[in-house]
Amino acid sequence: MEDDPDQTELDGVRRELRRLAADDAAAPEVPAEVTARVGAALRNAPSPRRRFRFPRLR
């Protein structure tokens, strides 16, 4: 049985994100004020009316 291509690609993206998360030079520390402002903006943003469904890639 073949692996699901979507799952294989997703696993690759996850692997790269883990690698970047371990690299301090690729993701320097974010100031607390910036994190607080982003969090506040997300909490105060209106909820989306409906979820957009991306078409499946072939």
PQR file of N, CA, C, O and H, with PARSE charges and radii, in Angstrom:
ATOM      1  N   MET A   1       0.841  -1.182   0.000 -0.4000 1.5000
ATOM      2  CA  MET A   1       0.000   0.000   0.000 -0.0000 2.0000
ATOM      3  C   MET A   1       0.888   1.248   0.000  0.5500 1.7000
ATOM      4  O   MET A   1       1.823   1.344   0.795 -0.5500 1.4000
ATOM      5  N   GLU A   2       0.602   2.190  -0.877 -0.4000 1.5000
ATOM      6  CA  GLU A   2       1.399   3.406  -0.974 -0.0000 2.0000
ATOM      7  C   GLU A   2       1.015   4.396   0.112  0.5500 1.7000
ATOM      8  O   GLU A   2      -0.119   4.410   0.591 -0.5500 1.4000
ATOM      9  H   GLU A   2      -0.157   2.113  -1.523  0.4000 1.0000
ATOM     10  N   ASP A   3       1.991   5.230   0.493 -0.4000 1.5000
ATOM     11  CA  ASP A   3       1.700   6.300   1.439 -0.0000 2.0000
ATOM     12  C   ASP A   3       0.839   7.354   0.758  0.5500 1.7000
ATOM     13  O   ASP A   3       0.919   7.553  -0.454 -0.5500 1.4000
ATOM     14  H   ASP A   3       2.912   5.218   0.104  0.4000 1.0000
ATOM     15  N   ASP A   4       0.025   8.017   1.547 -0.4000 1.5000
ATOM     16  CA  ASP A   4      -0.787   9.119   1.049 -0.0000 2.0000
ATOM     17  C   ASP A   4       0.153  10.275   0.696  0.5500 1.7000
ATOM     18  O   ASP A   4       0.901  10.731   1.561 -0.5500 1.4000
ATOM     19  H   ASP A   4      -0.039   7.856   2.532  0.4000 1.0000
ATOM     20  N   PRO A   5       0.136  10.763  -0.556 -0.5600 1.5000
ATOM     21  CA  PRO A   5       1.050  11.851  -0.937  0.2800 2.0000
ATOM     22  C   PRO A   5       0.858  13.095  -0.077  0.5500 1.7000
ATOM     23  O   PRO A   5       1.833  13.760   0.273 -0.5500 1.4000
ATOM     24  N   ASP A   6      -0.385  13.415   0.265 -0.4000 1.5000
ATOM     25  CA  ASP A   6      -0.638  14.585   1.107 -0.0000 2.0000
ATOM     26  C   ASP A   6       0.011  14.402   2.472  0.5500 1.7000
ATOM     27  O   ASP A   6       0.599  15.339   3.012 -0.5500 1.4000
ATOM     28  H   ASP A   6      -1.176  12.875  -0.020  0.4000 1.0000
ATOM     29  N   GLN A   7      -0.091  13.210   3.027 -0.4000 1.5000
ATOM     30  CA  GLN A   7       0.491  12.945   4.342 -0.0000 2.0000
ATOM     31  C   GLN A   7       2.014  12.985   4.276  0.5500 1.7000
ATOM     32  O   GLN A   7       2.664  13.469   5.203 -0.5500 1.4000
ATOM     33  H   GLN A   7      -0.569  12.449   2.588  0.4000 1.0000
ATOM     34  N   THR A   8       2.582  12.483   3.190 -0.4000 1.5000
ATOM     35  CA  THR A   8       4.034  12.505   3.015 -0.0000 2.0000
ATOM     36  C   THR A   8       4.542  13.943   2.959  0.5500 1.7000
ATOM     37  O   THR A   8       5.552  14.275   3.580 -0.5500 1.4000
ATOM     38  H   THR A   8       2.054  12.090   2.437  0.4000 1.0000
ATOM     39  N   GLU A   9       3.837  14.799   2.210 -0.4000 1.5000
ATOM     40  CA  GLU A   9       4.221  16.208   2.125 -0.0000 2.0000
ATOM     41  C   GLU A   9       4.064  16.887   3.479  0.5500 1.7000
ATOM     42  O   GLU A   9       4.923  17.669   3.884 -0.5500 1.4000
ATOM     43  H   GLU A   9       3.017  14.530   1.705  0.4000 1.0000
ATOM     44  N   LEU A  10       2.986  16.598   4.172 -0.4000 1.5000
ATOM     45  CA  LEU A  10       2.743  17.178   5.493 -0.0000 2.0000
ATOM     46  C   LEU A  10       3.836  16.768   6.472  0.5500 1.7000
ATOM     47  O   LEU A  10       4.303  17.590   7.261 -0.5500 1.4000
ATOM     48  H   LEU A  10       2.288  15.962   3.843  0.4000 1.0000
ATOM     49  N   ASP A  11       4.242  15.518   6.427 -0.4000 1.5000
ATOM     50  CA  ASP A  11       5.326  15.049   7.296 -0.0000 2.0000
ATOM     51  C   ASP A  11       6.625  15.796   6.992  0.5500 1.7000
ATOM     52  O   ASP A  11       7.379  16.133   7.905 -0.5500 1.4000
ATOM     53  H   ASP A  11       3.862  14.851   5.786  0.4000 1.0000
ATOM     54  N   GLY A  12       6.884  16.052   5.715 -0.4000 1.5000
ATOM     55  CA  GLY A  12       8.082  16.801   5.336 -0.0000 2.0000
ATOM     56  C   GLY A  12       8.053  18.231   5.868  0.5500 1.7000
ATOM     57  O   GLY A  12       9.067  18.737   6.350 -0.5500 1.4000
ATOM     58  H   GLY A  12       6.271  15.778   4.973  0.4000 1.0000
ATOM     59  N   VAL A  13       6.905  18.876   5.782 -0.4000 1.5000
ATOM     60  CA  VAL A  13       6.765  20.236   6.314 -0.0000 2.0000
ATOM     61  C   VAL A  13       6.974  20.234   7.818  0.5500 1.7000
ATOM     62  O   VAL A  13       7.667  21.100   8.350 -0.5500 1.4000
ATOM     63  H   VAL A  13       6.082  18.465   5.390  0.4000 1.0000
ATOM     64  N   ARG A  14       6.383  19.272   8.504 -0.4000 1.5000
ATOM     65  CA  ARG A  14       6.553  19.180   9.956 -0.0000 2.0000
ATOM     66  C   ARG A  14       8.025  18.971  10.328  0.5500 1.7000
ATOM     67  O   ARG A  14       8.519  19.560  11.290 -0.5500 1.4000
ATOM     68  H   ARG A  14       5.820  18.568   8.071  0.4000 1.0000
ATOM     69  N   ARG A  15       8.708  18.143   9.571 -0.4000 1.5000
ATOM     70  CA  ARG A  15      10.124  17.874   9.823 -0.0000 2.0000
ATOM     71  C   ARG A  15      10.944  19.165   9.682  0.5500 1.7000
ATOM     72  O   ARG A  15      11.806  19.454  10.512 -0.5500 1.4000
ATOM     73  H   ARG A  15       8.308  17.665   8.789  0.4000 1.0000
ATOM     74  N   GLU A  16      10.668  19.932   8.625 -0.4000 1.5000
ATOM     75  CA  GLU A  16      11.390  21.188   8.411 -0.0000 2.0000
ATOM     76  C   GLU A  16      11.069  22.209   9.501  0.5500 1.7000
ATOM     77  O   GLU A  16      11.955  22.946   9.933 -0.5500 1.4000
ATOM     78  H   GLU A  16       9.968  19.696   7.950  0.4000 1.0000
ATOM     79  N   LEU A  17       9.825  22.261   9.948 -0.4000 1.5000
ATOM     80  CA  LEU A  17       9.463  23.185  11.029 -0.0000 2.0000
ATOM     81  C   LEU A  17      10.184  22.822  12.320  0.5500 1.7000
ATOM     82  O   LEU A  17      10.640  23.705  13.048 -0.5500 1.4000
ATOM     83  H   LEU A  17       9.105  21.663   9.597  0.4000 1.0000
ATOM     84  N   ARG A  18      10.289  21.529  12.608 -0.4000 1.5000
ATOM     85  CA  ARG A  18      11.033  21.106  13.806 -0.0000 2.0000
ATOM     86  C   ARG A  18      12.495  21.509  13.697  0.5500 1.7000
ATOM     87  O   ARG A  18      13.100  21.946  14.676 -0.5500 1.4000
ATOM     88  H   ARG A  18       9.919  20.812  12.017  0.4000 1.0000
ATOM     89  N   ARG A  19      13.062  21.360  12.499 -0.4000 1.5000
ATOM     90  CA  ARG A  19      14.455  21.730  12.290 -0.0000 2.0000
ATOM     91  C   ARG A  19      14.642  23.238  12.497  0.5500 1.7000
ATOM     92  O   ARG A  19      15.594  23.656  13.156 -0.5500 1.4000
ATOM     93  H   ARG A  19      12.570  21.005  11.704  0.4000 1.0000
ATOM     94  N   LEU A  20      13.754  24.044  11.947 -0.4000 1.5000
ATOM     95  CA  LEU A  20      13.848  25.494  12.117 -0.0000 2.0000
ATOM     96  C   LEU A  20      13.639  25.911  13.568  0.5500 1.7000
ATOM     97  O   LEU A  20      14.285  26.843  14.047 -0.5500 1.4000
ATOM     98  H   LEU A  20      12.981  23.705  11.411  0.4000 1.0000
ATOM     99  N   ALA A  21      12.744  25.229  14.263 -0.4000 1.5000
ATOM    100  CA  ALA A  21      12.474  25.567  15.665 -0.0000 2.0000
ATOM    101  C   ALA A  21      13.704  25.331  16.527  0.5500 1.7000
ATOM    102  O   ALA A  21      13.868  25.981  17.559 -0.5500 1.4000
ATOM    103  H   ALA A  21      12.219  24.472  13.873  0.4000 1.0000
ATOM    104  N   ALA A  22      14.564  24.415  16.120 -0.4000 1.5000
ATOM    105  CA  ALA A  22      15.768  24.105  16.892 -0.0000 2.0000
ATOM    106  C   ALA A  22      16.923  25.041  16.542  0.5500 1.7000
ATOM    107  O   ALA A  22      17.967  24.996  17.192 -0.5500 1.4000
ATOM    108  H   ALA A  22      14.431  23.887  15.281  0.4000 1.0000
ATOM    109  N   ASP A  23      16.752  25.886  15.528 -0.4000 1.5000
ATOM    110  CA  ASP A  23      17.816  26.781  15.074 -0.0000 2.0000
ATOM    111  C   ASP A  23      17.541  28.195  15.578  0.5500 1.7000
ATOM    112  O   ASP A  23      16.704  28.903  15.018 -0.5500 1.4000
ATOM    113  H   ASP A  23      15.904  25.922  15.000  0.4000 1.0000
ATOM    114  N   ASP A  24      18.244  28.609  16.640 -0.4000 1.5000
ATOM    115  CA  ASP A  24      18.016  29.926  17.234 -0.0000 2.0000
ATOM    116  C   ASP A  24      18.303  31.071  16.259  0.5500 1.7000
ATOM    117  O   ASP A  24      17.667  32.121  16.341 -0.5500 1.4000
ATOM    118  H   ASP A  24      18.924  28.034  17.095  0.4000 1.0000
ATOM    119  N   ALA A  25      19.234  30.883  15.357 -0.4000 1.5000
ATOM    120  CA  ALA A  25      19.551  31.936  14.393 -0.0000 2.0000
ATOM    121  C   ALA A  25      18.411  32.137  13.396  0.5500 1.7000
ATOM    122  O   ALA A  25      18.214  33.246  12.900 -0.5500 1.4000
ATOM    123  H   ALA A  25      19.750  30.029  15.290  0.4000 1.0000
ATOM    124  N   ALA A  26      17.662  31.079  13.099 -0.4000 1.5000
ATOM    125  CA  ALA A  26      16.561  31.174  12.148 -0.0000 2.0000
ATOM    126  C   ALA A  26      15.323  31.793  12.783  0.5500 1.7000
ATOM    127  O   ALA A  26      14.468  32.332  12.080 -0.5500 1.4000
ATOM    128  H   ALA A  26      17.822  30.178  13.501  0.4000 1.0000
ATOM    129  N   ALA A  27      15.222  31.719  14.089 -0.4000 1.5000
ATOM    130  CA  ALA A  27      14.045  32.239  14.786 -0.0000 2.0000
ATOM    131  C   ALA A  27      14.486  32.941  16.065  0.5500 1.7000
ATOM    132  O   ALA A  27      14.410  32.369  17.152 -0.5500 1.4000
ATOM    133  H   ALA A  27      15.916  31.281  14.660  0.4000 1.0000
ATOM    134  N   PRO A  28      14.950  34.189  15.933 -0.5600 1.5000
ATOM    135  CA  PRO A  28      15.396  34.902  17.128  0.2800 2.0000
ATOM    136  C   PRO A  28      14.237  35.182  18.078  0.5500 1.7000
ATOM    137  O   PRO A  28      13.072  35.124  17.684 -0.5500 1.4000
ATOM    138  N   GLU A  29      14.563  35.484  19.320 -0.4000 1.5000
ATOM    139  CA  GLU A  29      13.575  35.782  20.356 -0.0000 2.0000
ATOM    140  C   GLU A  29      12.722  36.980  19.934  0.5500 1.7000
ATOM    141  O   GLU A  29      13.242  37.966  19.412 -0.5500 1.4000
ATOM    142  H   GLU A  29      15.509  35.532  19.640  0.4000 1.0000
ATOM    143  N   VAL A  30      11.432  36.887  20.158 -0.4000 1.5000
ATOM    144  CA  VAL A  30      10.503  37.976  19.846 -0.0000 2.0000
ATOM    145  C   VAL A  30      10.241  38.749  21.130  0.5500 1.7000
ATOM    146  O   VAL A  30       9.978  38.139  22.166 -0.5500 1.4000
ATOM    147  H   VAL A  30      11.010  36.086  20.582  0.4000 1.0000
ATOM    148  N   PRO A  31      10.308  40.083  21.089 -0.5600 1.5000
ATOM    149  CA  PRO A  31      10.042  40.860  22.294  0.2800 2.0000
ATOM    150  C   PRO A  31       8.635  40.590  22.839  0.5500 1.7000
ATOM    151  O   PRO A  31       7.695  40.381  22.072 -0.5500 1.4000
ATOM    152  N   ALA A  32       8.502  40.596  24.155 -0.4000 1.5000
ATOM    153  CA  ALA A  32       7.217  40.308  24.805 -0.0000 2.0000
ATOM    154  C   ALA A  32       6.127  41.272  24.344  0.5500 1.7000
ATOM    155  O   ALA A  32       4.967  40.878  24.223 -0.5500 1.4000
ATOM    156  H   ALA A  32       9.266  40.766  24.778  0.4000 1.0000
ATOM    157  N   GLU A  33       6.484  42.535  24.086 -0.4000 1.5000
ATOM    158  CA  GLU A  33       5.476  43.515  23.650 -0.0000 2.0000
ATOM    159  C   GLU A  33       4.874  43.122  22.301  0.5500 1.7000
ATOM    160  O   GLU A  33       3.675  43.290  22.077 -0.5500 1.4000
ATOM    161  H   GLU A  33       7.426  42.856  24.185  0.4000 1.0000
ATOM    162  N   VAL A  34       5.703  42.604  21.417 -0.4000 1.5000
ATOM    163  CA  VAL A  34       5.221  42.184  20.098 -0.0000 2.0000
ATOM    164  C   VAL A  34       4.284  40.993  20.246  0.5500 1.7000
ATOM    165  O   VAL A  34       3.214  40.957  19.639 -0.5500 1.4000
ATOM    166  H   VAL A  34       6.677  42.467  21.600  0.4000 1.0000
ATOM    167  N   THR A  35       4.686  40.027  21.051 -0.4000 1.5000
ATOM    168  CA  THR A  35       3.846  38.853  21.280 -0.0000 2.0000
ATOM    169  C   THR A  35       2.509  39.265  21.879  0.5500 1.7000
ATOM    170  O   THR A  35       1.467  38.748  21.476 -0.5500 1.4000
ATOM    171  H   THR A  35       5.556  40.056  21.544  0.4000 1.0000
ATOM    172  N   ALA A  36       2.525  40.188  22.833 -0.4000 1.5000
ATOM    173  CA  ALA A  36       1.291  40.651  23.471 -0.0000 2.0000
ATOM    174  C   ALA A  36       0.386  41.359  22.466  0.5500 1.7000
ATOM    175  O   ALA A  36      -0.828  41.155  22.477 -0.5500 1.4000
ATOM    176  H   ALA A  36       3.372  40.608  23.160  0.4000 1.0000
ATOM    177  N   ARG A  37       0.968  42.190  21.598 -0.4000 1.5000
ATOM    178  CA  ARG A  37       0.158  42.910  20.603 -0.0000 2.0000
ATOM    179  C   ARG A  37      -0.467  41.956  19.597  0.5500 1.7000
ATOM    180  O   ARG A  37      -1.632  42.116  19.232 -0.5500 1.4000
ATOM    181  H   ARG A  37       1.954  42.356  21.589  0.4000 1.0000
ATOM    182  N   VAL A  38       0.290  40.972  19.149 -0.4000 1.5000
ATOM    183  CA  VAL A  38      -0.247  39.993  18.196 -0.0000 2.0000
ATOM    184  C   VAL A  38      -1.362  39.188  18.853  0.5500 1.7000
ATOM    185  O   VAL A  38      -2.416  38.975  18.253 -0.5500 1.4000
ATOM    186  H   VAL A  38       1.236  40.842  19.445  0.4000 1.0000
ATOM    187  N   GLY A  39      -1.129  38.740  20.092 -0.4000 1.5000
ATOM    188  CA  GLY A  39      -2.157  37.980  20.812 -0.0000 2.0000
ATOM    189  C   GLY A  39      -3.426  38.783  20.999  0.5500 1.7000
ATOM    190  O   GLY A  39      -4.523  38.259  20.806 -0.5500 1.4000
ATOM    191  H   GLY A  39      -0.273  38.913  20.579  0.4000 1.0000
ATOM    192  N   ALA A  40      -3.296  40.055  21.374 -0.4000 1.5000
ATOM    193  CA  ALA A  40      -4.470  40.912  21.567 -0.0000 2.0000
ATOM    194  C   ALA A  40      -5.219  41.112  20.253  0.5500 1.7000
ATOM    195  O   ALA A  40      -6.449  41.085  20.227 -0.5500 1.4000
ATOM    196  H   ALA A  40      -2.405  40.481  21.531  0.4000 1.0000
ATOM    197  N   ALA A  41      -4.482  41.313  19.166 -0.4000 1.5000
ATOM    198  CA  ALA A  41      -5.127  41.496  17.864 -0.0000 2.0000
ATOM    199  C   ALA A  41      -5.896  40.247  17.454  0.5500 1.7000
ATOM    200  O   ALA A  41      -7.002  40.347  16.922 -0.5500 1.4000
ATOM    201  H   ALA A  41      -3.482  41.335  19.187  0.4000 1.0000
ATOM    202  N   LEU A  42      -5.325  39.077  17.694 -0.4000 1.5000
ATOM    203  CA  LEU A  42      -6.012  37.828  17.340 -0.0000 2.0000
ATOM    204  C   LEU A  42      -7.253  37.617  18.201  0.5500 1.7000
ATOM    205  O   LEU A  42      -8.289  37.179  17.702 -0.5500 1.4000
ATOM    206  H   LEU A  42      -4.427  38.995  18.126  0.4000 1.0000
ATOM    207  N   ARG A  43      -7.152  37.927  19.486 -0.4000 1.5000
ATOM    208  CA  ARG A  43      -8.317  37.765  20.369 -0.0000 2.0000
ATOM    209  C   ARG A  43      -9.437  38.724  20.002  0.5500 1.7000
ATOM    210  O   ARG A  43     -10.610  38.374  20.125 -0.5500 1.4000
ATOM    211  H   ARG A  43      -6.310  38.284  19.892  0.4000 1.0000
ATOM    212  N   ASN A  44      -9.098  39.928  19.552 -0.4000 1.5000
ATOM    213  CA  ASN A  44     -10.101  40.944  19.235 -0.0000 2.0000
ATOM    214  C   ASN A  44     -10.618  40.866  17.803  0.5500 1.7000
ATOM    215  O   ASN A  44     -11.585  41.548  17.464 -0.5500 1.4000
ATOM    216  H   ASN A  44      -8.144  40.213  19.451  0.4000 1.0000
ATOM    217  N   ALA A  45     -10.007  40.067  16.974 -0.4000 1.5000
ATOM    218  CA  ALA A  45     -10.427  39.949  15.574 -0.0000 2.0000
ATOM    219  C   ALA A  45     -11.761  39.212  15.493  0.5500 1.7000
ATOM    220  O   ALA A  45     -12.019  38.299  16.277 -0.5500 1.4000
ATOM    221  H   ALA A  45      -9.221  39.513  17.249  0.4000 1.0000
ATOM    222  N   PRO A  46     -12.605  39.608  14.547 -0.5600 1.5000
ATOM    223  CA  PRO A  46     -13.881  38.892  14.387  0.2800 2.0000
ATOM    224  C   PRO A  46     -13.636  37.471  13.874  0.5500 1.7000
ATOM    225  O   PRO A  46     -12.665  37.203  13.167 -0.5500 1.4000
ATOM    226  N   SER A  47     -14.530  36.587  14.245 -0.4000 1.5000
ATOM    227  CA  SER A  47     -14.443  35.206  13.769 -0.0000 2.0000
ATOM    228  C   SER A  47     -14.789  35.161  12.287  0.5500 1.7000
ATOM    229  O   SER A  47     -15.642  35.920  11.826 -0.5500 1.4000
ATOM    230  H   SER A  47     -15.319  36.805  14.820  0.4000 1.0000
ATOM    231  N   PRO A  48     -14.143  34.289  11.547 -0.5600 1.5000
ATOM    232  CA  PRO A  48     -14.513  34.166  10.129  0.2800 2.0000
ATOM    233  C   PRO A  48     -15.932  33.631  10.009  0.5500 1.7000
ATOM    234  O   PRO A  48     -16.355  32.793  10.805 -0.5500 1.4000
ATOM    235  N   ARG A  49     -16.658  34.111   9.025 -0.4000 1.5000
ATOM    236  CA  ARG A  49     -18.054  33.677   8.856 -0.0000 2.0000
ATOM    237  C   ARG A  49     -18.135  32.225   8.408  0.5500 1.7000
ATOM    238  O   ARG A  49     -19.026  31.483   8.822 -0.5500 1.4000
ATOM    239  H   ARG A  49     -16.314  34.792   8.378  0.4000 1.0000
ATOM    240  N   ARG A  50     -17.212  31.838   7.574 -0.4000 1.5000
ATOM    241  CA  ARG A  50     -17.171  30.429   7.162 -0.0000 2.0000
ATOM    242  C   ARG A  50     -15.730  30.069   6.860  0.5500 1.7000
ATOM    243  O   ARG A  50     -14.906  30.929   6.549 -0.5500 1.4000
ATOM    244  H   ARG A  50     -16.488  32.440   7.237  0.4000 1.0000
ATOM    245  N   ARG A  51     -15.454  28.819   6.955 -0.4000 1.5000
ATOM    246  CA  ARG A  51     -14.102  28.341   6.702 -0.0000 2.0000
ATOM    247  C   ARG A  51     -13.900  28.164   5.206  0.5500 1.7000
ATOM    248  O   ARG A  51     -14.712  27.534   4.529 -0.5500 1.4000
ATOM    249  H   ARG A  51     -16.123  28.121   7.207  0.4000 1.0000
ATOM    250  N   PHE A  52     -12.813  28.722   4.697 -0.4000 1.5000
ATOM    251  CA  PHE A  52     -12.490  28.565   3.287 -0.0000 2.0000
ATOM    252  C   PHE A  52     -11.905  27.183   3.061  0.5500 1.7000
ATOM    253  O   PHE A  52     -11.005  26.760   3.786 -0.5500 1.4000
ATOM    254  H   PHE A  52     -12.153  29.234   5.247  0.4000 1.0000
ATOM    255  N   ARG A  53     -12.405  26.485   2.070 -0.4000 1.5000
ATOM    256  CA  ARG A  53     -11.889  25.153   1.745 -0.0000 2.0000
ATOM    257  C   ARG A  53     -11.022  25.272   0.500  0.5500 1.7000
ATOM    258  O   ARG A  53     -11.490  25.667  -0.568 -0.5500 1.4000
ATOM    259  H   ARG A  53     -13.136  26.829   1.481  0.4000 1.0000
ATOM    260  N   PHE A  54      -9.757  24.925   0.657 -0.4000 1.5000
ATOM    261  CA  PHE A  54      -8.848  24.941  -0.472 -0.0000 2.0000
ATOM    262  C   PHE A  54      -9.135  23.741  -1.363  0.5500 1.7000
ATOM    263  O   PHE A  54      -9.422  22.655  -0.860 -0.5500 1.4000
ATOM    264  H   PHE A  54      -9.376  24.604   1.524  0.4000 1.0000
ATOM    265  N   PRO A  55      -9.063  23.920  -2.679 -0.5600 1.5000
ATOM    266  CA  PRO A  55      -9.272  22.766  -3.567  0.2800 2.0000
ATOM    267  C   PRO A  55      -8.137  21.764  -3.393  0.5500 1.7000
ATOM    268  O   PRO A  55      -6.993  22.145  -3.148 -0.5500 1.4000
ATOM    269  N   ARG A  56      -8.456  20.510  -3.521 -0.4000 1.5000
ATOM    270  CA  ARG A  56      -7.454  19.452  -3.380 -0.0000 2.0000
ATOM    271  C   ARG A  56      -6.508  19.478  -4.576  0.5500 1.7000
ATOM    272  O   ARG A  56      -6.943  19.528  -5.727 -0.5500 1.4000
ATOM    273  H   ARG A  56      -9.386  20.200  -3.720  0.4000 1.0000
ATOM    274  N   LEU A  57      -5.211  19.444  -4.286 -0.4000 1.5000
ATOM    275  CA  LEU A  57      -4.219  19.427  -5.354 -0.0000 2.0000
ATOM    276  C   LEU A  57      -4.173  18.050  -5.997  0.5500 1.7000
ATOM    277  O   LEU A  57      -4.366  17.034  -5.329 -0.5500 1.4000
ATOM    278  H   LEU A  57      -4.858  19.403  -3.351  0.4000 1.0000
ATOM    279  N   ARG A  58      -3.920  18.024  -7.276 -0.4000 1.5000
ATOM    280  CA  ARG A  58      -3.839  16.737  -7.981 -0.0000 2.0000
ATOM    281  C   ARG A  58      -2.446  16.487  -8.448  0.5500 1.7000
ATOM    282  O   ARG A  58      -2.177  15.454  -9.061 -0.5500 1.4000
ATOM    283  H   ARG A  58      -3.763  18.849  -7.819  0.4000 1.0000
TER
END
